[in-house]
């Protein structure tokens, strides 16, 4: 418990100062909106690296030196990835985009053959209408998906190249983060000190575990999908595997995002039910390994949310903020859940103690 010299400070004054400070901070971020993304990325990197920094700090190694070496290593890895991996992904996207008209024609031909077959087996159903509807929808979705990918990746590329502030902000957060946290906590009224301290600890721990786990999960699913698709000689293994890994961060619907394009391309390219079965089997095996081994070990119970809350969060996040809303809805829900739990428990304890 903290001690004060002289007259205790007015708790309402402290709350007012904190409220005004929070409003000013949000207003500043709104005015300087280009700082929001670098700040969020720096915060995520800080949460991921903090255990590593603590490990070396505990052994007496200079914090600034360790942070500098780690950031230089990460920047070097990012530059290597941009130079080697991004061009490969763009090449495969360009190739698929150029072949979209061909894929559309081949799909129509295959559906015509299917129509004749189904009419011979079940003549009571007007299959032409249903199959034409499916053809139009598949063509539309395929064109929108692969035409949007280059623009999306261009934005991602610009996003990474524009984040020149991230290394500096991350360095500050890792080196001076504890001091800044102490200064914020000093503004908290005495009776709420333990609640806010617990809240800081719980959010930092839960978000850190979740982000580290999801990065590992995305990486493992991408690697498994790329290896599996390469073994069956799928032409766009790297692109589809990378999409499958990133999309896997979105609960429930994510696994389908990688599987559906792969099955569709295989069906059009090979006209082989065996190849389609192999591609499907790859994604089934990857999901089995992820659901039973990778995800439980990497993420575990760092996010303990009811499925209904997750679905609602995905719907709301996707509706208002698109792909970013789908990716960040779960961490935001986790923060809200932890905040409510900590404040409810803390206020209940204070009422009982009074």
C-alpha positions in Angstrom: 0.0 0.0 0.0 1.3 3.4 -0.9 1.9 6.1 1.7 1.4 9.8 1.4 3.0 12.6 3.3 0.6 15.2 4.6 -3.0 15.6 3.5 -4.2 12.7 1.2 -4.9 13.8 -2.4 -8.5 14.2 -3.5 -9.4 10.9 -5.4 -11.9 12.7 -7.6 -9.2 15.2 -8.7 -7.0 12.2 -9.7 -9.9 10.6 -11.6 -10.6 13.9 -13.4 -6.9 14.3 -14.3 -6.8 10.7 -15.6 -10.1 11.3 -17.6 -8.8 14.5 -19.2 -5.5 12.9 -20.0 -7.2 9.9 -21.7 -9.4 12.2 -23.7 -6.5 14.3 -24.8 -4.5 11.2 -25.7 -7.4 9.8 -27.8 -7.9 13.3 -29.4 -4.2 13.5 -30.2 -4.2 10.1 -31.9 -7.3 11.1 -33.9 -5.6 14.3 -35.1 -2.3 12.5 -35.7 -4.1 9.3 -37.1 -0.9 8.3 -38.9 0.6 7.5 -35.5 -2.2 5.0 -34.5 -0.9 2.1 -36.6 2.8 2.5 -35.6 1.8 2.8 -32.0 -0.4 -0.3 -32.1 2.4 -2.3 -34.0 5.0 -1.1 -31.5 2.8 -2.1 -28.6 2.3 -5.6 -30.1 6.1 -6.0 -30.7 6.8 -4.8 -27.1 4.4 -7.4 -25.7 6.0 -10.2 -27.7 9.6 -9.2 -26.9 9.1 -8.3 -23.2 9.7 -11.8 -21.8 13.0 -12.0 -23.8 14.1 -8.6 -22.5 13.2 -9.6 -18.9 15.2 -12.8 -19.3 18.4 -10.9 -20.2 17.8 -8.1 -17.7 17.6 -10.7 -14.9 21.1 -11.8 -15.9 22.5 -8.3 -15.7 22.8 -7.6 -19.4 22.3 -4.0 -20.5 18.7 -3.4 -21.6 19.5 -0.9 -24.3 22.1 -3.2 -25.9 19.7 -6.2 -25.9 16.8 -4.2 -27.3 19.0 -2.6 -30.0 20.4 -6.0 -31.1 16.9 -7.6 -31.2 15.4 -4.7 -33.2 18.3 -4.8 -35.7 17.8 -8.5 -36.1 14.0 -8.1 -36.7 14.6 -5.3 -39.2 17.1 -7.4 -41.1 14.6 -10.3 -41.2 11.9 -8.0 -42.4 14.1 -6.6 -45.2 15.0 -10.1 -46.3 11.3 -11.1 -46.3 10.4 -8.1 -48.4 13.2 -8.8 -50.8 12.6 -12.5 -51.3 9.1 -13.6 -50.2 6.9 -10.6 -51.4 8.1 -10.9 -55.0 7.2 -14.6 -55.1 3.7 -13.9 -53.7 3.1 -11.1 -56.2 4.3 -13.3 -59.1 1.8 -16.1 -58.1 -1.0 -13.5 -57.7 -0.3 -12.0 -61.1 -0.3 -15.4 -62.7 -3.6 -16.4 -61.2 -5.2 -13.0 -62.0 -4.1 -13.4 -65.7 -5.7 -16.8 -65.8 -9.0 -15.8 -64.3 -10.8 -15.6 -67.7 -9.5 -19.0 -68.6 -10.6 -20.4 -65.2 -14.1 -19.0 -65.8 -14.4 -20.7 -69.2 -13.2 -24.0 -67.9 -15.6 -23.8 -64.9 -18.5 -23.2 -67.3 -17.5 -26.2 -69.4 -17.2 -28.5 -66.4 -20.6 -27.3 -65.1 -22.2 -28.0 -68.5 -20.9 -31.6 -68.4 -22.2 -31.8 -64.8 -25.5 -30.5 -65.9 -25.9 -33.2 -68.5 -25.0 -35.9 -66.0 -27.4 -34.6 -63.4 -30.2 -34.2 -65.9 -29.8 -37.9 -66.8 -29.9 -39.0 -63.2 -32.5 -36.5 -61.7 -34.5 -35.0 -64.6 -37.1 -33.6 -62.2 -34.8 -30.8 -61.1 -33.9 -27.8 -63.4 -30.1 -28.0 -62.9 -29.2 -25.4 -65.5 -30.6 -22.6 -63.4 -28.8 -23.6 -60.2 -25.5 -24.4 -62.0 -25.5 -21.1 -63.9 -26.1 -19.3 -60.6 -23.1 -21.1 -59.1 -21.0 -20.3 -62.1 -21.8 -16.6 -61.9 -21.1 -16.5 -58.1 -17.8 -18.4 -58.4 -16.6 -16.2 -61.2 -17.6 -13.0 -59.3 -16.0 -14.1 -56.0 -12.9 -15.4 -57.8 -12.4 -12.1 -59.7 -13.0 -10.0 -56.7 -10.8 -12.1 -54.4 -7.7 -12.2 -56.7 -8.1 -8.7 -58.0 -8.3 -7.4 -54.4 -5.2 -9.3 -53.3 -2.6 -7.2 -55.2 -4.2 -4.0 -53.8 -4.2 -5.5 -50.3 -0.6 -6.6 -50.5 0.4 -3.2 -52.0 -1.2 -1.6 -48.9 0.5 -4.1 -46.7 3.8 -3.4 -48.4 3.3 0.4 -48.1 2.2 -0.2 -44.5 5.5 -1.9 -43.6 7.7 0.5 -45.6 5.9 3.5 -44.0 6.4 2.3 -40.4 9.7 4.0 -40.0 8.6 5.1 -36.5 8.0 1.6 -35.2 11.7 0.8 -34.3 12.0 4.0 -32.4 8.7 3.7 -30.6 9.4 0.0 -29.8 12.8 0.9 -28.4 11.2 3.5 -26.2 8.5 1.2 -25.0 10.9 -1.6 -24.2 13.5 0.6 -22.4 11.2 3.2 -20.8 7.9 1.3 -20.7 8.1 0.4 -17.0 8.8 4.0 -16.0 5.9 5.3 -18.1 3.7 2.7 -16.5 4.7 3.8 -13.0 4.0 7.4 -13.9 0.5 6.5 -15.0 -0.2 4.4 -11.9 0.9 7.3 -9.7 -2.1 9.3 -10.9 -4.5 6.6 -9.7 -6.3 7.3 -6.4 -5.1 5.2 -3.5 -8.2 3.1 -3.2 -8.1 2.1 -6.8 -4.3 1.5 -6.9 -4.4 -2.3 -6.5 -7.3 -2.6 -9.1 -5.4 -0.7 -11.7 -2.1 -2.4 -11.0 -3.9 -5.8 -11.4 -5.5 -4.6 -14.6 -2.2 -3.6 -16.1 -0.7 -7.0 -15.2 -3.6 -9.1 -16.5 -3.9 -7.2 -19.8 -0.2 -7.3 -20.4 0.1 -11.0 -19.6 -3.0 -12.1 -21.6 -2.4 -9.9 -24.6 1.3 -10.9 -24.7 0.5 -14.6 -24.5 -2.2 -14.3 -27.1 -0.1 -12.4 -29.6 3.0 -14.6 -29.2 0.8 -17.7 -29.5 -1.0 -16.4 -32.6 2.2 -15.5 -34.4 3.5 -19.0 -33.7 0.2 -20.5 -34.8 0.1 -18.5 -38.0 3.7 -19.4 -38.8 3.2 -23.1 -38.2 -0.1 -23.4 -40.2 1.6 -21.5 -43.1 4.6 -23.8 -43.0 2.5 -27.0 -42.7 0.1 -25.9 -45.6 3.0 -24.9 -47.9 4.8 -28.2 -47.2 1.7 -30.3 -47.7 0.6 -28.5 -50.9 4.2 -28.7 -52.3 4.3 -32.5 -51.7 1.3 -32.9 -53.9 2.8 -30.5 -56.5 0.2 -27.8 -56.1 1.3 -24.9 -58.3 0.6 -22.0 -56.0 1.6 -23.7 -52.7 3.4 -20.7 -51.3 0.7 -18.2 -51.9 -2.2 -20.4 -50.8 -0.2 -21.7 -47.8 0.6 -18.1 -46.7 -3.1 -17.1 -47.1 -4.2 -20.1 -45.1 -1.8 -19.3 -42.2 -2.9 -15.6 -41.9 -6.6 -16.4 -42.3 -6.3 -19.0 -39.6 -6.1 -16.2 -37.1 -9.8 -15.6 -37.8 -11.8 -18.2 -35.8 -14.2 -20.5 -37.6 -14.2 -19.0 -41.1 -10.4 -18.6 -41.4 -9.6 -22.2 -42.4 -12.0 -22.1 -45.3 -10.3 -19.0 -46.8 -7.2 -21.0 -47.7 -9.0 -24.3 -48.6 -11.6 -23.0 -51.0 -9.3 -21.3 -53.5 -7.0 -24.3 -53.5 -9.8 -26.8 -54.1 -11.3 -24.5 -56.8 -8.0 -24.1 -58.7 -7.3 -27.8 -58.5 -10.7 -28.7 -59.8 -10.4 -26.4 -62.8 -6.7 -27.1 -63.6 -6.6 -30.9 -63.2 -10.2 -32.2 -63.7 -9.2 -34.9 -61.3 -11.3 -35.9 -58.3 -8.2 -37.6 -56.9 -6.2 -34.3 -56.9 -9.1 -32.4 -55.3 -9.2 -35.1 -52.7 -5.5 -34.7 -52.0 -5.8 -30.9 -51.6 -8.7 -31.3 -49.3 -6.8 -33.9 -47.3 -3.9 -31.5 -46.9 -6.1 -28.9 -45.3 -7.9 -31.5 -43.2 -4.6 -32.7 -41.8 -3.3 -29.2 -41.3 -6.4 -28.3 -39.3 -6.3 -31.5 -37.3 -2.6 -30.8 -36.3 -3.5 -27.1 -35.6 -6.6 -27.8 -33.5 -5.1 -30.7 -31.5 -1.4 -29.8 -31.2 -0.3 -26.4 -32.4 -3.1 -24.1 -31.2 -3.5 -25.7 -27.7 0.3 -25.4 -27.1 0.8 -22.0 -28.7 -2.4 -20.1 -27.7 -3.9 -22.4 -25.1 -6.4 -20.6 -22.8 -4.9 -17.1 -23.2 -8.2 -16.1 -24.6 -11.1 -17.7 -22.6 -14.1 -16.3 -24.4 -17.5 -18.0 -25.1 -18.1 -19.0 -28.7 -21.1 -16.7 -29.0 -19.1 -13.6 -27.9 -16.4 -14.5 -30.5 -19.0 -14.8 -33.3 -20.6 -11.5 -32.4 -17.2 -9.9 -32.1 -16.3 -11.2 -35.6 -19.5 -10.0 -37.1 -19.3 -6.5 -35.6 -15.5 -6.1 -36.2 -15.8 -7.3 -39.8 -18.8 -5.1 -40.5 -17.2 -1.9 -39.3 -13.5 -2.4 -39.9 -13.2 -5.2 -42.5 -10.2 -7.6 -42.4 -8.5 -5.6 -39.5 -11.8 -5.9 -37.5 -11.8 -9.6 -38.0 -8.2 -9.9 -36.9 -8.3 -7.6 -33.9 -11.8 -8.3 -32.6 -10.7 -11.2 -30.3 -7.9 -9.2 -28.6 -10.2 -6.3 -28.0 -12.9 -8.5 -26.6 -10.2 -10.1 -24.3 -9.2 -6.7 -23.0 -12.9 -5.8 -22.3 -13.4 -9.1 -20.5 -10.3 -8.7 -18.3 -11.2 -5.1 -17.5 -14.7 -6.0 -16.4 -13.5 -9.0 -14.3 -10.8 -7.0 -12.6 -13.0 -4.0 -11.8 -15.9 -6.2 -10.7 -13.7 -8.2 -8.4 -11.9 -5.2 -7.1 -15.0 -3.1 -6.4 -16.7 -6.1 -4.7 -13.7 -6.6 -2.5 -13.7 -2.9 -1.5 -17.4 -3.0 -0.6 -16.9 -6.1 1.5 -13.9 -4.6 3.3 -15.8 -1.4 4.0 
